[in-house]
Structures are given as structure tokens and as C-alpha cells.
Amino acid sequence: MEPEETKEGHATNLAQSAASKLSQMSERTQQLGNVIQDPVRQKRIILVIVCVALLLDNMLYMVIVPIIPDYLEGLQKAADHAEAIAPHSNFTNSTMHKTAKGNFDLQIGVLFASKAILQLLVNPLSGTFIDRVGYEIPLFIGLNVMFLSTVTFAFADNYATLFLARSMQGLGSAFADTAGIALIADRYTEEAERSKALGIALAFISFGSLAAPPFGGVLYEFAGKRVPFLILACICLTDGILCLTVLKPFSNRERENMPVGTPMHKLMVDPYIAVVAGALIVCNIPLAFLEPTIANWMEETMHSSQWEIGLAWFPAFFPHVLGVFLTVKLAAKYPHLQWFYGAIGMVFIGASSCTVPACKTFGQLMFPLCGICFGIAFVDTALLPTLAFLVDVRHVSVYGSVYAIADISYCVAYALGPVVAGQIVHDLGFVQLNLGMGLANVLYAPALLLLKNVTKMKPSFSERNMLLEDGPTGLYDTIKMEQREKKKKGLCTTIDEGGIETFAQRSYSEEESSGGEYA
């Protein structure tokens, strides 16, 4: 009996200990939930989730630059060896091999461009989808597709699978990038805060694009093809779990009360948004066209080694971050000059692009490449918040479609780059390509003068009606305009427990676009 009583007492103590630990875990989970639900902390966590998603997308976009050409060349040599051993192979394999050998450069160009092309095709649909269901679900979908794309890259062993993985990445980016940027614009409603948050996101985009080639090249050299992709896949999986935990995309009830956003085709004909979209296309063309052509030019004119080609763009990360920092600071102090900062950036890009062909050494080449990235930082950091402001004052404050337009602008440049740039260099020459890109940027800069009076705009029914040729679309728009008018006076409508409408003080930085306030 005594041993049995001892066992029962021991079991009771274990049960009590387990119950105590479970209680402590429950309290910690509740505390963590309270921390996550805090509006300020939640905004910061959202910014981290979006920045990691943008970092991953751009690292995956550029990490294949030092890997895929060499890997495909290895597959080509293996096919040559197999054909030499078995000359009487079947007709299908022989035909496929000859086609691949004859169009090797074209295949690489199409593979590199396939991501931007598919993203360009999907963005009109993804922007509308984001406007309808909210930002969280598309962001989660995009992260899942990017994860599958990264895993497919890791285990791909032929051109068709690599093409599938690259295209899947374009599909994931169309949802994740657009939803992420739109989510930042939605949560950071104050202009200074919004510019800073979008500037941080742009810094992550820059770091991903410029750090990925050295990252991929070193790991590919010493650890094999799969390792860099598996590392990115693990980071993507972690970010997806964080998104599911914090944002709770499938349990967010606020999307039920979201307003109907302005259709994308109406946003595209807005002259101000069209000017911004054109600037984003023109300013990214030098970067998109140089990436696939500068390696051959460096080999021919400078006899550069592989490590110099791989590191050519990396120093440009630092002036890009400097450009983001300066633009955010200037925008906070002189917000009415956003158009001017964009124009300065385009002049920087134009001048730097024109000086690239004059460089004779690797050290000299670093300066114009840094100038191009410095100018792009000015343009992007100034104009991306301007898009959200234009939607706020001229349309409905739903940002999926307008940032889909911005993503389309980037994709136009990066879809044309790998396909068109090589042909231009072949027909006209590398010098003419750079002079043309530089001249296009300098000539487009004065067009940003059309944005000079944007900051003076005030939301009004008349302006909206003239632009869209219809009245406010539903109760939300009416309430939204009333809220804006009361906000100017420092007042906000609230409903007390008795259902009576009262007025309360409200800070400008408080969010407006959450549908839950007007349920």
C-alpha cells in the first residue's frame, strides 16, 4: 500500500506542476496577445512582416543571377556528354538538346524576364482582389506562393522546372508586394509616418536586390545550388507563420466593412497618378537594362573577374539608403516639395547613366552605379507616399489598386530589360543604350512639375465627382467625408453605450481606413 500511496502522491504533484506550467504559459500567451494587439506595436510588427516579404522577393529575384547561367551551362555540358556517349538517342531528346544549345542566351533572358512578365499580367487582378478582401489574405497567399517557388528553385533540375519556379515567384510577388505596400499605406495614415515606413520598406528592397548576388554566388560556390534557396524558404516560412499569427487574415472581420475601392482603370486615367507611374517606369529602366548587359560589357572593356562583376552593384546599397534617409527627412520638413525630390532623383539617374560608358576601371564604375541607386531612392521614396495621398484626396482610401499600378510600373521596366536591352546593345551599342536612358530621365523630370500643387488638394465631393463622374459610392464615403471635416477641427464622432452620437478629441495619426469604426 505504501508504495502505491507514494506513486499516487507523486502523480498528484506532477499533475499540479503541469497545471501550474500550463497556467503560466496561458498567462504569457495572453500577455503576448495583449502586446500584439497594442496598435503601435502592431504597426511595427506589420512593418517587419512586410519588409521581410519584400526582402525575400528581391533576394529571390536577384539570387539567381550568379547561379542559374552557370547551372544551366552545367546541364548543357551534361547533355553534350550524354549525347556523345549515346549518339543514337531518341529523336525527341536530340531535338530538345539542339534547341536549347542554339538559344541558350535567349533562354536565360526569357527565364529572367518571366517573373516580371507574369507579375505584370497578374497585377490588375491582384489589385482588384486586394481592394475587395483586404490586405492580409493576399499577403498571406503571396508568402505561401513565394515559399513554394523557392522550394521549387532548390530542387529544380531542368529548364522547365526553373521556368515554373520563376513564374510562380511572379505570381506570389503580385500579391505579396502589392498587399504589403498597401497595408503600410493603410496603417500609417499620417504623411510623415507613412513616408518613413515606406522608406524603410524601400531600404529592404534595395538590400535584397543588391546583397542577393554575392549571397547566392558564395553559397553556390561552397555549398551547392540548393542551400541559398532553402535558407530563403525557411525565412519565408517564418514570415508566413508570423503573418498568420499576428494579422490573423482569415479571422479579420474588418474586411466585411471595407469600402469599395476606386476601379483600377479610373485610377490609371487620373493624370497625377499617370505622371507618377510614368516616372517609376522611366527611373527604373537604367537599373533594369544594365543588370543583364553590364556583365558582358565589363568583361569586354575592363576584363573584369567574376567577383568584380558580382560585387559591382553591392556598394550602391549605401547611397540608396542615404537617399531614402535624406528624402524622408526632407519630406518631413518640406512636405510640399515631394515632386522636386523626385525630379532631382531623375536628374541624378540621367547624369549617372550617361557616365557609365566612360568608366575604364571597376573603381570608376562604382560611382555612376551608386548615383543611379541614389537617384532611384529619391524618386521611389518621394512618389510612393504621393500615390497614397492622391488616393486619399481624390478617390476612396483603399490602396490595393494604386499600388498594383506602381508594381506594374516596375514590372514594365524589369520585363523589358532582359529581353530588349541585349538587342539594343547588339544593334546600337552599349554607349547609345546608356545615353538614351539618361536622356529619357532628364527629359521626364520636368513632368513632375504637374505634381507641384498636389499637397494643396483637399478632399471634397466636387473634386471626386468631377474625376469619377459619379457621386459618393455608399454610406462609407459619406461618413468618411464627415469624419475628415470633423478631424480638421480635432473632433471625431463616437457612439456611446446608449447609442447616442457624441464628439471626442482625436489625433491626426489615428487610423481612418478601418471599416470597423463605421460598422
VOGU-3710 file (C-alpha; in Angstrom, 3 decimals, decimal comma):
1> mepeetkegh> 0,000/0,000/0,000  2,750/2,410/0,920  4,449/2,346/-2,485  1,051/2,844/-4,194  0,295/5,890/-1,987  3,731/7,271/-2,798  3,066/6,810/-6,518  -0,347/8,498/-6,219  1,218/11,432/-4,365  3,939/11,714/-6,962
11> atnlaqsaas> 1,345/11,647/-9,751  -0,671/14,344/-7,963  2,413/16,540/-7,660  3,190/16,048/-11,362  -0,381/16,968/-12,276  -0,242/20,089/-10,117  3,127/21,051/-11,599  1,820/20,532/-15,132  -1,305/22,568/-14,359  0,856/25,355/-12,930
21> klsqmsertq> 3,082/25,400/-16,036  0,046/25,401/-18,306  -1,388/28,314/-16,339  1,891/30,226/-16,655  2,010/29,512/-20,381  -1,575/30,699/-20,708  -0,756/33,944/-18,895  2,322/34,525/-21,065  0,305/33,813/-24,207  -2,326/36,287/-23,037
31> qlgnviqdpv> 0,345/38,903/-22,307  1,870/38,302/-25,760  -1,593/38,666/-27,305  -2,094/41,973/-25,474  1,290/43,197/-26,716  0,416/42,211/-30,297  -2,972/43,921/-30,101  -1,411/47,208/-28,981  -1,910/49,487/-32,037  1,604/50,996/-32,010
41> rqkriilviv> 3,358/47,652/-31,592  1,082/46,000/-34,129  2,010/48,612/-36,733  5,698/47,914/-36,106  5,175/44,148/-36,364  3,254/44,650/-39,616  6,135/46,745/-40,949  8,576/43,934/-40,055  6,393/41,307/-41,793  6,086/43,398/-44,956
51> cvallldnml> 9,790/44,338/-45,016  10,842/40,685/-44,701  8,437/39,744/-47,520  9,887/42,476/-49,776  13,440/41,463/-48,817  12,730/37,827/-49,712  11,088/38,678/-53,009  14,000/40,826/-54,167  16,634/38,395/-52,895  14,934/35,587/-54,792
61> ymvivpiipd> 14,707/37,850/-57,843  18,463/38,556/-57,865  19,967/35,475/-56,178  19,668/33,511/-59,416  21,916/35,962/-61,314  25,212/34,207/-60,413  23,633/30,738/-60,071  21,332/29,965/-62,990  23,598/30,752/-66,008  26,369/28,556/-64,601
71> yleglqkaad> 23,911/25,856/-63,559  22,245/25,789/-66,997  25,670/25,668/-68,618  26,441/22,624/-66,456  23,206/20,989/-67,591  24,183/21,810/-71,191  27,578/20,132/-70,782  25,927/17,111/-69,193  23,566/16,897/-72,174  26,529/17,190/-74,573
81> haeaiaphsn> 28,323/14,411/-72,726  25,235/12,214/-72,746  24,789/12,781/-76,492  28,415/11,916/-77,143  28,081/8,653/-75,218  24,762/7,714/-76,807  24,741/9,155/-80,354  21,691/7,099/-81,263  19,465/8,657/-78,628  15,797/9,136/-79,424
91> ftnstmhkta> 14,692/11,964/-81,750  12,815/13,957/-79,083  15,779/14,303/-76,714  18,119/15,202/-79,578  15,770/17,895/-80,837  15,302/19,396/-77,377  19,051/19,445/-76,845  19,789/21,231/-80,106  17,100/23,813/-79,470  18,465/24,516/-76,013
101> kgnfdlqigv> 22,019/24,816/-77,308  21,068/27,189/-80,112  19,073/29,536/-77,933  20,989/29,454/-74,660  21,229/33,235/-74,208  17,613/33,710/-75,229  16,502/31,057/-72,746  18,321/32,815/-69,907  16,761/36,159/-70,893  13,255/34,664/-71,043
111> lfaskailql> 13,789/32,903/-67,701  14,901/36,143/-66,034  12,013/38,126/-67,547  9,278/35,543/-66,860  8,819/36,714/-63,266  8,198/40,332/-64,210  6,013/39,365/-67,189  3,681/37,169/-65,122  3,638/39,747/-62,322  2,685/42,370/-64,910
121> lvnplsgtfi> -0,221/40,219/-66,127  -1,500/39,298/-62,652  -1,241/42,742/-61,012  -4,533/44,132/-62,414  -6,335/41,128/-60,929  -4,419/41,151/-57,640  -5,055/44,886/-57,115  -8,809/44,422/-57,505  -8,726/41,316/-55,294  -6,859/43,222/-52,559
131> drvgyeiplf> -9,399/46,050/-52,685  -12,234/43,547/-52,226  -10,924/41,244/-49,479  -8,420/43,447/-47,622  -4,639/43,342/-47,362  -3,953/40,431/-45,005  -5,260/37,477/-47,048  -3,425/38,454/-50,281  -0,207/38,999/-48,294  -0,522/35,518/-46,768
141> iglnvmflst> -1,313/33,971/-50,169  1,706/35,712/-51,705  4,050/34,439/-48,982  2,795/30,869/-49,492  3,312/31,018/-53,261  6,790/32,530/-52,778  7,648/29,694/-50,377  6,576/27,074/-52,948  8,544/28,935/-55,632  11,713/28,984/-53,502
151> vtfafadnya> 11,460/25,258/-52,708  10,890/24,516/-56,406  14,033/26,507/-57,270  16,013/24,472/-54,738  15,070/21,091/-56,226  14,695/22,054/-59,919  16,946/20,024/-62,210  15,852/21,202/-65,670  14,928/24,386/-67,521  11,170/23,767/-67,472
161> tlflarsmqg> 11,090/23,464/-63,668  13,230/26,582/-63,256  10,849/28,462/-65,550  7,878/27,239/-63,475  9,578/28,373/-60,242  10,403/31,802/-61,686  6,830/32,268/-62,927  5,427/31,197/-59,549  7,570/33,854/-57,930  5,945/36,470/-60,175
171> lgsafadtag> 2,507/35,249/-59,074  3,461/35,424/-55,392  5,046/38,855/-55,794  1,916/40,262/-57,449  0,024/39,515/-54,241  2,683/39,905/-51,515  4,416/43,080/-52,750  1,243/44,971/-53,635  -0,638/43,923/-50,490  2,375/44,661/-48,273
181> ialiadryte> 2,958/48,197/-49,559  -0,793/48,903/-49,487  -1,002/47,598/-45,907  1,748/50,011/-44,814  -0,066/52,907/-46,502  -3,317/51,865/-44,808  -1,917/51,522/-41,275  0,389/54,558/-41,352  -2,111/57,323/-42,070  -0,010/60,356/-41,104
191> eaerskalgi> 2,063/61,558/-44,058  5,388/61,813/-42,187  4,938/58,349/-40,634  3,877/56,892/-43,971  6,935/58,300/-45,765  9,236/56,904/-43,096  7,613/53,441/-43,135  7,668/53,232/-46,929  11,281/54,447/-46,886  12,222/51,573/-44,562
201> alafisfgsl> 10,445/49,140/-46,902  12,377/50,551/-49,869  15,653/50,109/-47,974  14,834/46,403/-47,538  14,009/46,139/-51,251  17,372/47,692/-52,092  19,288/45,484/-49,688  17,608/42,357/-51,056  18,385/43,267/-54,661  22,000/44,277/-54,066
211> aappfggvly> 23,034/41,701/-51,446  21,482/38,688/-53,181  24,105/38,171/-55,955  27,078/37,930/-53,527  24,932/35,855/-51,118  23,906/33,434/-53,859  27,314/33,312/-55,524  29,255/32,467/-52,351  26,790/29,808/-51,146  26,518/28,288/-54,628
221> efagkrvpfl> 30,293/28,074/-54,861  30,873/26,434/-51,478  27,580/24,738/-50,541  25,757/23,950/-53,787  22,680/25,223/-55,596  20,063/24,191/-53,030  21,432/25,881/-49,907  20,709/29,580/-50,730  17,162/28,728/-51,823  16,476/26,574/-48,739
231> ilacicltdg> 17,676/29,397/-46,465  15,303/31,830/-48,193  12,491/29,249/-47,987  12,948/28,937/-44,191  12,825/32,732/-43,769  9,704/32,872/-45,966  8,019/30,142/-43,911  8,801/32,018/-40,686  7,391/35,234/-42,106  4,229/33,414/-43,215
241> ilcltvlkpf> 3,715/31,970/-39,721  4,211/35,441/-38,206  1,670/36,856/-40,670  -0,836/34,134/-39,760  -0,287/34,686/-36,026  -0,300/38,485/-35,874  -2,563/39,569/-38,723  -4,972/36,595/-38,464  -6,014/37,042/-42,099  -8,886/34,552/-42,023
251> snrerenmpv> -10,494/35,889/-38,841  -10,273/39,623/-39,523  -13,823/40,960/-39,524  -12,862/44,469/-40,555  -12,774/43,477/-44,218  -16,549/42,960/-44,103  -16,953/46,729/-43,656  -14,270/47,838/-46,122  -15,361/50,465/-48,631  -15,397/49,704/-52,343
261> gtpmhklmvd> -12,155/50,998/-53,793  -11,920/53,046/-56,979  -11,563/50,734/-60,030  -8,058/50,483/-61,406  -8,948/51,802/-64,857  -10,267/55,034/-63,277  -7,078/55,395/-61,241  -4,985/54,931/-64,388  -6,679/57,851/-66,144  -6,084/60,144/-63,172
271> pyiavvagal> -3,402/62,467/-64,646  -1,484/62,766/-61,374  -1,279/59,002/-60,859  -0,311/58,567/-64,529  2,596/61,017/-64,104  3,842/59,123/-61,033  3,549/55,750/-62,811  5,494/57,094/-65,796  8,248/58,382/-63,505  8,541/54,980/-61,805
281> ivcniplafl> 8,911/53,264/-65,189  11,499/55,693/-66,556  13,630/55,842/-63,395  13,875/52,029/-63,145  14,772/51,447/-66,799  18,543/52,106/-66,294  18,736/49,565/-63,477  16,599/47,001/-65,349  18,523/47,410/-68,617  22,019/47,458/-67,090
291> eptianwmee> 21,624/44,336/-64,958  21,547/41,905/-67,939  24,080/43,808/-70,097  26,745/45,255/-67,813  28,461/41,909/-67,093  29,402/41,319/-70,757  30,454/44,956/-71,153  32,721/44,730/-68,079  34,329/41,562/-69,412  34,943/43,074/-72,843
301> tmhssqweig> 36,148/46,557/-71,823  37,645/46,040/-68,351  38,482/42,307/-68,449  36,775/42,126/-65,064  36,859/38,981/-62,953  33,727/37,197/-61,763  33,971/38,612/-58,244  34,126/42,174/-59,613  31,009/41,555/-61,725  29,233/40,042/-58,716
311> lawfpaffph> 30,120/42,957/-56,438  29,547/45,732/-58,990  26,150/46,685/-57,583  26,676/45,970/-53,887  28,345/49,318/-52,922  25,286/51,096/-54,382  23,219/49,870/-51,416  24,749/52,520/-49,143  23,906/55,588/-51,273  20,438/54,100/-51,801
321> vlgvfltvkl> 19,857/54,003/-48,043  21,322/57,506/-47,781  18,890/58,687/-50,471  15,949/57,140/-48,618  17,062/58,758/-45,347  17,522/62,205/-46,896  14,179/62,076/-48,715  12,295/61,048/-45,565  13,926/63,873/-43,581  13,284/66,457/-46,300
331> aakyphlqwf> 9,687/65,269/-46,763  9,052/65,651/-43,030  10,395/69,213/-43,088  9,177/70,341/-46,533  6,306/68,008/-47,489  5,128/70,264/-50,321  8,326/69,588/-52,311  7,871/65,846/-52,899  7,693/66,440/-56,668  11,010/68,319/-56,510
341> ygaigmvfig> 12,777/65,451/-54,728  11,558/63,075/-57,441  12,793/65,443/-60,181  16,222/65,701/-58,518  16,381/61,903/-58,388  15,635/61,611/-62,104  18,358/64,126/-62,969  20,817/62,126/-60,822  19,816/58,927/-62,629  20,151/60,572/-66,039
351> assctvpack> 23,579/62,048/-65,371  24,894/58,830/-63,816  23,577/56,656/-66,653  25,326/58,835/-69,241  28,684/58,481/-67,447  28,636/54,656/-67,204  30,210/54,043/-70,672  33,053/56,476/-69,876  34,308/54,286/-66,992  37,515/52,373/-67,654
361> tfgqlmfplc> 38,025/50,556/-64,335  35,917/48,779/-61,745  36,567/51,546/-59,215  35,343/54,238/-61,604  32,208/52,237/-62,446  31,113/52,169/-58,804  30,413/55,916/-58,806  27,771/56,097/-61,590  26,108/52,906/-60,307  25,908/54,493/-56,852
371> gicfgiafvd> 24,467/57,645/-58,465  21,746/55,623/-60,227  20,669/53,919/-56,993  20,855/57,209/-55,077  18,514/58,813/-57,619  16,105/55,849/-57,593  15,893/56,178/-53,802  14,837/59,820/-54,165  12,181/59,023/-56,783  10,676/55,993/-55,042
381> tallptlafl> 10,684/57,479/-51,539  9,076/60,711/-52,731  6,475/59,283/-55,111  5,196/56,122/-53,395  3,679/58,097/-50,457  2,343/60,593/-53,027  0,268/57,793/-54,586  -1,413/57,073/-51,240  -2,034/60,799/-50,694  -3,613/61,114/-54,148
391> vdvrhvsvyg> -5,956/58,239/-53,386  -6,866/59,830/-50,052  -7,802/63,210/-51,508  -9,169/62,248/-54,924  -10,584/58,747/-54,531  -11,525/56,213/-51,826  -8,820/55,415/-49,246  -8,264/51,831/-50,396  -4,743/51,271/-51,681  -4,618/47,871/-53,398
401> svyaiadisy> -5,232/49,080/-56,943  -2,996/52,163/-56,783  -0,006/50,153/-55,554  -0,782/47,497/-58,142  -0,310/50,300/-60,685  3,042/51,128/-59,047  4,042/47,449/-59,208  3,004/47,345/-62,876  5,318/50,312/-63,490  8,276/48,435/-62,004
411> cvayalgpvv> 7,371/45,270/-63,907  7,231/47,081/-67,259  10,871/48,104/-66,797  12,066/44,730/-65,498  10,101/42,717/-68,080  11,621/44,705/-70,944  15,159/44,700/-69,507  16,304/41,082/-70,030  14,529/40,808/-73,406  15,109/44,223/-75,037
421> agqivhdlgf> 18,383/45,503/-73,543  20,589/42,863/-75,155  19,061/43,516/-78,572  19,587/47,288/-78,211  23,235/46,745/-77,284  23,652/44,416/-80,270  22,038/46,828/-82,756  23,076/50,258/-81,428  25,799/49,683/-78,842  26,226/49,939/-75,065
431> vqlnlgmgla> 27,091/53,665/-75,189  23,909/54,568/-77,073  21,802/52,492/-74,661  23,093/54,441/-71,656  22,839/57,830/-73,335  19,247/57,091/-74,334  18,279/56,016/-70,800  19,957/59,050/-69,266  18,311/61,452/-71,691  14,882/59,900/-71,046
441> nvlyapalll> 15,236/60,514/-67,300  16,395/64,110/-67,686  13,593/64,914/-70,144  10,917/63,315/-67,956  11,943/65,195/-64,781  10,039/68,432/-65,705  6,814/66,407/-65,999  6,822/66,106/-62,201  6,004/69,821/-62,090  2,394/68,686/-62,621
451> lknvtkmkps> 2,504/67,352/-59,037  3,510/70,751/-57,642  0,072/71,588/-56,210  -0,871/68,096/-55,044  -0,254/68,854/-51,364  -2,719/71,759/-51,547  -5,578/69,452/-52,510  -8,368/68,913/-50,024  -10,810/66,010/-50,089  -14,144/67,230/-51,407
461> fsernmlled> -17,250/65,848/-53,035  -16,954/68,163/-56,038  -13,420/67,094/-56,928  -14,309/63,435/-56,601  -17,443/63,859/-58,716  -15,606/65,671/-61,499  -12,941/62,989/-61,650  -15,089/59,890/-61,400  -18,258/61,349/-62,933  -20,394/59,849/-60,207
471> gptglydtik> -21,383/60,592/-56,631  -20,182/59,062/-53,361  -20,471/55,281/-53,544  -22,377/54,329/-50,418  -22,698/55,240/-46,778  -18,997/54,734/-46,068  -17,916/57,579/-48,382  -20,406/59,967/-46,783  -19,277/59,091/-43,262  -15,632/59,265/-44,376
481> meqrekkkkg> -16,023/62,824/-45,630  -17,828/63,854/-42,454  -15,015/62,333/-40,394  -12,400/64,276/-42,379  -14,249/67,549/-41,844  -14,544/66,895/-38,099  -10,923/65,809/-37,928  -9,864/69,255/-39,135  -11,493/70,651/-36,018  -9,880/67,987/-33,823
491> lcttideggi> -13,179/66,173/-33,315  -14,346/62,662/-34,080  -17,775/61,060/-33,956  -18,187/58,282/-31,418  -21,152/56,235/-30,251  -21,700/55,922/-26,526  -23,304/52,955/-24,741  -26,770/54,418/-25,131  -26,362/54,632/-28,908  -26,098/58,470/-28,867
501> etfaqrsyse> -23,624/60,149/-31,209  -21,078/62,307/-29,371  -17,855/64,129/-30,237  -14,425/63,276/-28,876  -10,907/64,551/-29,402  -8,924/62,660/-31,964  -5,268/62,722/-33,054  -4,374/63,050/-36,711  -2,298/59,897/-36,747  -5,227/57,716/-35,760
511> eessggeya> -6,328/55,347/-38,479  -9,217/56,295/-40,723  -9,491/53,456/-43,117  -10,564/50,705/-40,714  -14,074/49,699/-41,604  -14,805/48,543/-38,052  -15,336/52,129/-36,843  -18,384/52,522/-39,022  -19,949/49,083/-38,578
//
